[in-house]
Amino acid sequence: MTAVATFFWGWLLTALLLGFCMGWIAVVHRAQGVPKVWIGWLSLLAIALVAASFTRIVPGRFGYWLDLFLVMFALYLCGCAVGSWLRDWVVSRSKPAS
């Protein structure tokens, strides 16, 4: 994991910043949510990918890419969470007291 952070720090930082920006925008965006059936399937896919990474089922270059993808996706989700939290905090502070 140190090698991933050393060689791909720019990509990891970009994933974090992109997640932050998307989280900031997502508070304002009012679209339909993801259906519960899709959430279940996507959760199973995520669990399977993490399990494949931990058990090292995928060897070689593809395993390295899988690890890199999972780290980038985790940083993206953390950026989304922080961005949406900060946007909510800023918007709630700027509302006039009623």
Secondary structure, DSSP 8 states (H G I E B T S, - for coil): -HHHHHHSHHHHHHHHHHHHHHHHHHTT-------HHHHHHHHHHHHHHHHHHHHT-S-HHHHHHHHHHHHHHHHHHHHHHHHHHHHHHHHHHHS---
